[in-house]
Amino acid sequence: MIDPGLIGAILIGGLVILLAVGAPVSISIALPSAVCMLLISDFDRGAITSAQQMVRGANSFALLAIPFFVLAGVIMNNGGIAERLINLARVLVGRMPAPLVQTNVIANAIFGTVSGSAVASAAAVGSTMAPVQRREGYDPAFAAAANVASAPSGMLIPPSNTLIVYSLAAGGTSVGALFLAGYVPGFLWALACAVVVFLYARKHPELKGKPWPAPSVFLTTFLKALPSLGLIVVAIGGIVAGFFTPTEGSAIAVLYALALSFAYRTISVRDLPRILLEACRTSSIVIFLIAVSTIMGFVMTYARLPQLMADALFGWTDSKVVVLLIMMLLLLIIGIPLDPTPAILIFTPIFLPIAVSYGIDPVHFGIMMVFNLSIAVISPPSAPVLFVGAQVAKVRLEPVIKHLLPFMAVLIVLLFVIVFVPEISLWLPQLAGLL
């Protein structure tokens, strides 16, 4: 049997080198994995096994939920739903200081519940809010930082594609339980961002709040946004209640979003090819990442890398706290250059058995991983949400990063709370009888 140390060196070294020279993440995963397969076996068997593993990784009924939820999100972005949710957020903010930035934070949380994507939230909400914030005298860099910091709440609040990927990587952990477990951490994320904005606004008296809207205005705005919020009840509620599977729920979400957008007359039949193409581009990237990550998972399992890493951790310390801190630190560092999808696919098989051996529930560990990787997607230097947020606000990265640091500090503190207080994540799934 080939030396596991050599396999690990090729996988990790190849991944780091290829990412450093600017290769796509999928290629950076696929090439070292293919080289290891050829070392394990001869060329013919290695090539055939690699192809079989890719097909096995992508051939999953549960995986169909991802392209459907992506399509639903693209339809919502194009269907005027974001604008209605932002208007609802504005009337909910009322007299809070820095109302437009607080609106941005709340709108990201609301939009996240129906898009499930941090990048989509940052783009849709930020592009709508940035011109208004600039006109009313807000610091564009701070407003962009608040938009970037609050956008990942959508990775935790269902429907979350990252939680679906974790369910697959974790061997079929209940998607319904993961969805319910993500609600409280997701809303705590948004609340943490709102607190930072509040503290910032206290030092800037010119950002005082506006009077509460008249009851009639609030009612009208709420009624206009109610059909959009109904998607949560129909799709997510049906999944959690067990009326249909996540894949069926995602298909229902597409039909619901499409019917709503046609009813609003914000998209037409002529827009559908463009919308479908945009969704296919996003989905194909995710599916291909899952497929090539399956080869890497096969190689790591064959070389017993997860077991060797677990033995090394157990031999170094038997403290549950220390092990969790090490895993969270590694995920935070790894998540900066890596997209959350491959990070979950690569490291769940390594870390989850270790976590379970310490008595950590797989659902709780999934929320810990996604929360950690959500911080990573806004962490410089290679954070996709950060780039999108700065681009839609039309500001340079440097001042945005400066204002982003207080948000990140609070979110890292919240990460420790999520990690060491499992009841925050587990009480809703337990209440629903899913655990």
C-alpha positions in Angstrom: 0.0 0.0 0.0 1.3 3.5 -0.9 2.5 5.7 2.0 -0.5 7.8 3.3 2.0 10.6 4.0 2.8 10.8 0.3 -1.0 10.8 -0.6 -1.7 13.6 1.9 1.3 15.6 0.6 0.1 15.3 -3.0 -3.5 16.2 -2.2 -2.8 19.1 0.1 0.3 20.4 -1.7 -1.3 20.1 -5.1 -4.4 21.9 -3.9 -2.4 24.8 -2.4 -0.1 25.2 -5.4 -2.9 25.1 -8.0 -5.0 27.6 -6.0 -1.9 29.9 -5.6 -1.4 30.0 -9.4 -5.0 30.8 -10.0 -6.4 27.5 -11.1 -10.2 27.0 -10.6 -11.1 25.2 -7.4 -12.6 22.2 -9.2 -9.3 21.7 -11.2 -7.3 22.2 -8.0 -9.2 19.3 -6.4 -9.4 17.1 -9.5 -5.8 17.0 -10.6 -4.1 16.0 -7.4 -6.8 13.4 -6.8 -6.3 11.9 -10.2 -2.6 11.8 -9.7 -3.1 9.9 -6.4 -5.5 7.5 -8.1 -2.8 6.7 -10.7 -0.3 6.0 -7.9 -2.8 3.7 -6.1 -3.6 1.8 -9.2 -2.5 1.5 -12.9 -3.7 4.0 -15.5 -6.7 2.0 -16.8 -8.2 1.1 -13.4 -7.3 4.6 -12.0 -9.1 6.4 -14.8 -12.2 4.1 -14.7 -12.4 4.4 -10.9 -12.1 8.2 -11.0 -14.9 8.4 -13.5 -17.1 6.0 -11.5 -16.5 8.1 -8.3 -17.5 11.3 -10.2 -20.7 9.7 -11.4 -21.5 8.3 -7.9 -20.9 11.7 -6.4 -23.2 13.5 -8.8 -25.8 10.7 -9.1 -28.0 11.6 -6.1 -31.7 12.4 -5.9 -31.2 14.6 -2.9 -28.5 16.6 -4.8 -31.3 17.8 -7.3 -32.4 20.1 -4.5 -29.4 22.4 -5.2 -30.1 23.3 -8.8 -33.8 23.7 -8.1 -33.1 26.1 -5.1 -30.5 27.9 -7.3 -33.1 28.3 -10.0 -35.7 29.5 -7.5 -33.2 32.1 -6.2 -32.4 33.4 -9.7 -36.1 33.7 -10.5 -36.6 35.7 -7.3 -33.6 38.0 -8.1 -35.2 38.7 -11.5 -38.8 38.7 -10.3 -39.1 41.8 -8.2 -39.3 39.8 -5.0 -36.1 41.4 -3.5 -37.6 44.9 -3.7 -40.7 43.8 -1.8 -38.7 42.2 0.9 -36.5 45.3 1.2 -39.6 47.5 1.6 -40.8 45.2 4.3 -37.5 45.5 6.1 -37.6 49.3 5.9 -41.0 49.5 7.7 -39.8 47.0 10.3 -36.7 49.1 11.1 -38.7 52.2 12.1 -36.8 54.6 14.4 -33.6 52.5 14.7 -30.4 54.5 14.2 -28.9 54.3 10.7 -32.2 53.0 9.3 -31.0 52.3 5.8 -28.1 50.2 6.9 -30.3 48.3 9.4 -32.8 47.8 6.5 -29.9 46.2 4.6 -29.1 43.8 7.4 -32.7 42.8 7.9 -33.4 42.5 4.2 -30.4 40.2 3.8 -31.8 37.9 6.6 -35.3 37.9 5.0 -34.0 37.5 1.5 -31.6 34.8 2.7 -34.6 32.7 3.8 -35.8 32.5 0.2 -32.5 32.6 -1.8 -30.2 30.6 0.4 -27.1 32.3 -1.1 -24.8 34.9 0.5 -23.6 36.2 -2.9 -27.2 36.5 -4.2 -28.2 38.4 -1.1 -25.2 40.7 -1.2 -25.8 41.4 -4.9 -29.6 41.8 -4.9 -30.0 43.8 -1.7 -26.8 45.7 -2.0 -27.5 46.9 -5.6 -30.9 48.2 -4.5 -29.8 49.8 -1.2 -26.4 51.3 -2.2 -27.7 54.2 -4.4 -30.3 55.2 -1.8 -27.7 55.1 1.0 -25.3 57.2 -1.0 -28.0 59.8 -1.7 -28.8 60.1 2.0 -25.2 60.7 3.1 -24.2 57.3 4.4 -20.5 56.3 4.3 -20.5 54.0 1.2 -17.7 51.8 2.7 -19.5 51.2 6.0 -22.8 50.5 4.2 -21.0 48.0 1.9 -19.3 46.4 4.9 -22.7 45.9 6.7 -24.1 44.4 3.5 -21.2 42.0 3.2 -21.3 41.0 6.8 -25.0 40.3 7.0 -25.3 38.5 3.6 -24.1 35.1 4.8 -27.0 34.7 7.2 -28.7 33.2 4.1 -26.2 30.3 4.3 -27.7 29.3 7.6 -31.4 30.3 7.2 -33.2 27.7 5.0 -33.2 26.9 2.2 -29.4 26.5 2.5 -27.5 24.8 -0.3 -24.5 24.4 2.0 -26.6 22.5 4.6 -27.8 20.2 1.8 -24.2 19.5 0.8 -23.3 18.8 4.4 -26.2 16.3 4.7 -24.8 14.4 1.7 -21.2 14.5 3.0 -22.3 13.4 6.5 -23.9 10.3 5.2 -27.6 11.4 5.1 -28.0 13.6 8.2 -31.6 14.8 8.2 -32.0 17.9 6.0 -35.2 18.9 7.9 -33.3 18.8 11.2 -30.4 20.9 9.7 -32.8 23.4 8.3 -34.5 23.9 11.6 -31.2 24.0 13.4 -30.0 26.8 11.1 -32.8 29.3 12.0 -31.6 30.5 15.4 -27.9 30.8 14.5 -28.9 32.6 11.2 -31.0 35.2 13.0 -28.4 35.6 15.7 -25.9 36.4 12.9 -28.3 39.1 11.6 -28.8 40.4 15.2 -25.1 40.6 15.8 -24.7 42.7 12.6 -27.6 45.0 13.7 -25.8 45.5 17.0 -22.6 46.6 15.3 -24.6 49.0 13.1 -26.4 50.4 16.2 -23.0 51.0 18.0 -21.6 52.7 14.9 -24.7 54.9 14.5 -24.4 56.1 18.2 -21.2 57.8 17.2 -22.8 59.4 14.1 -25.9 61.4 15.3 -26.7 62.4 11.8 -27.8 58.8 11.1 -30.8 59.1 13.4 -33.9 57.0 12.7 -37.1 58.2 11.0 -40.6 58.1 12.5 -42.5 54.8 12.4 -44.7 54.5 9.3 -48.4 54.9 9.6 -50.3 51.6 10.3 -51.8 51.7 6.9 -48.4 51.9 5.2 -47.1 49.1 7.3 -50.1 46.9 6.5 -49.9 47.6 2.8 -46.1 46.9 2.7 -46.6 43.7 4.7 -49.4 42.4 2.4 -47.3 43.1 -0.7 -44.4 41.1 0.8 -46.6 38.3 2.2 -46.7 36.2 -1.0 -42.9 36.2 -1.1 -42.7 35.2 2.6 -45.2 32.4 1.8 -42.4 30.6 0.0 -40.9 29.8 3.4 -44.1 28.3 4.7 -44.8 26.3 1.5 -41.3 24.9 0.7 -39.4 24.9 4.0 -42.5 24.1 6.1 -43.4 21.2 3.9 -39.8 19.8 4.1 -39.7 20.1 7.9 -43.2 18.7 8.4 -42.3 15.7 6.2 -44.9 16.4 3.5 -42.2 16.2 0.8 -38.5 15.6 0.4 -36.0 18.5 0.1 -35.8 17.8 -3.7 -39.6 17.9 -4.0 -39.7 21.1 -1.9 -37.1 22.8 -4.1 -39.1 22.0 -7.2 -42.2 23.4 -5.5 -40.1 26.6 -4.6 -39.3 27.0 -8.4 -43.0 26.8 -9.4 -44.0 29.1 -6.5 -41.4 31.7 -7.4 -42.2 31.5 -11.1 -46.0 31.9 -10.5 -45.3 34.8 -8.2 -43.0 36.6 -10.7 -45.5 36.1 -13.5 -48.3 37.4 -11.3 -46.1 40.5 -10.5 -45.4 40.8 -14.3 -41.8 41.3 -13.6 -40.6 38.5 -15.9 -41.9 37.2 -19.1 -41.6 34.0 -21.1 -38.8 35.6 -23.1 -36.8 36.0 -19.9 -36.9 32.3 -19.1 -33.9 31.2 -21.4 -31.6 33.8 -19.8 -32.8 32.8 -16.2 -32.3 29.1 -16.9 -28.9 29.7 -18.4 -27.8 31.7 -15.3 -29.1 29.0 -13.0 -27.4 26.3 -15.0 -24.0 28.1 -14.8 -24.2 28.3 -11.1 -25.5 24.8 -10.6 -23.0 23.2 -12.9 -20.1 24.6 -10.9 -21.6 23.2 -7.6 -22.3 19.8 -9.1 -18.9 19.5 -10.7 -17.3 20.4 -7.4 -19.2 17.7 -5.7 -18.3 15.2 -8.4 -14.5 15.8 -8.2 -14.5 16.1 -4.4 -15.9 12.5 -4.4 -12.6 11.3 -6.0 -10.6 13.1 -3.3 -12.8 11.5 -0.6 -12.3 8.1 -2.1 -8.5 8.6 -2.1 -8.4 9.9 1.5 -10.5 6.9 2.6 -8.3 4.4 0.8 -5.2 5.9 2.4 -6.9 6.0 5.8 -6.2 9.8 6.1 -9.3 10.6 8.2 -8.4 7.8 10.7 -4.7 8.8 10.8 -5.7 12.4 11.5 -8.1 11.4 14.2 -5.4 9.2 15.8 -3.0 12.1 15.7 -5.5 14.4 17.4 -6.4 11.9 20.1 -2.7 11.2 20.7 -2.0 14.9 21.1 -4.9 15.9 23.3 -8.0 14.3 24.8 -9.7 17.7 25.5 -12.9 18.1 23.6 -12.6 21.9 23.9 -9.1 21.9 22.4 -10.1 19.5 19.5 -13.1 21.7 18.7 -10.9 24.9 18.7 -8.4 23.2 16.4 -11.1 22.1 13.9 -12.7 25.5 13.9 -9.4 27.3 13.4 -8.5 25.0 10.5 -11.9 25.4 8.9 -11.7 29.2 9.2 -8.2 29.2 7.5 -9.2 26.7 4.8 -12.5 28.4 4.1 -10.8 31.6 2.9 -9.3 30.2 -0.3 -11.9 27.4 -0.7 -15.5 27.7 -1.6 -17.8 26.3 1.2 -19.0 23.4 -1.0 -15.6 21.7 -1.5 -14.5 22.6 2.0 -17.6 20.7 3.4 -17.1 17.8 1.0 -13.4 17.4 1.9 -13.4 18.0 5.6 -16.7 16.6 6.8 -15.5 12.9 6.4 -12.3 13.9 8.3 -13.8 16.0 11.1 -17.2 14.5 11.7 -16.1 11.1 13.0 -13.8 12.9 15.5 -16.6 15.2 16.6 -19.0 12.2 17.0 -16.5 10.4 19.1 -16.6 13.3 21.5 -20.4 13.1 21.7 -21.2 16.0 19.3 -24.4 15.7 17.4 -23.9 15.6 13.6 -26.6 18.3 13.2 -24.8 20.6 15.7 -21.5 19.9 13.9 -23.0 20.8 10.6 -24.2 24.2 11.9 -20.8 24.8 13.4 -19.1 24.0 10.0 -21.5 26.2 8.0 -21.3 29.1 10.5 -17.5 28.9 10.4 -17.4 28.8 6.6 -19.9 31.7 6.4 -17.3 33.8 8.3 -14.7 32.6 5.8 -16.6 33.8 2.7 -16.4 37.4 4.0 -12.8 37.2 5.2 -10.1 38.9 3.1 -8.2 38.4 0.9 -10.2 36.0 -1.3 -13.8 36.4 -0.2 -16.4 36.3 -2.9 -19.1 38.0 -0.9 -16.7 40.8 -0.1 -15.8 41.4 -3.7 -19.5 41.4 -4.8 -20.5 43.8 -1.9 -17.7 46.3 -2.9 -18.6 46.0 -6.5 -22.3 46.7 -6.2 -21.5 49.7 -3.8 -18.9 51.0 -6.2 -16.2 51.4 -3.6 -12.6 50.2 -3.1 -11.9 47.1 -1.1 -9.6 48.7 1.5 -12.1 50.9 3.3 -14.7 48.2 3.2 -12.3 45.8 4.9 -11.5 48.4 7.6 -15.2 48.7 8.5 -15.8 44.9 8.1 -13.3 44.1 11.0 -15.7 45.0 13.9 -18.4 42.8 12.3 -16.0 39.9 12.0 -14.9 40.2 15.6 -18.5 40.0 16.9 -19.2 37.1 14.5 -16.2 35.1 15.7 -17.3 35.6 19.3 -20.8 34.3 18.3 -19.1 31.3 16.6 -17.7 30.3 20.0 -21.1 30.6 21.5 -22.6 28.4 18.7 -19.8 25.8 19.1 -20.0 25.5 22.9 -23.7 26.0 23.5 -25.3 23.3 21.3 -28.8 23.9 22.6 -28.9 27.1 20.4 -28.8 24.9 17.3 -30.6 21.8 18.6 -33.6 23.0 20.5 -35.8 23.5 17.4 -35.1 20.1 15.8 -35.6 18.5 19.2 -38.9 20.4 19.6 -40.1 19.1 16.2 -39.1 15.5 17.1 -36.4 15.4 14.4 -33.6 14.4 16.8 
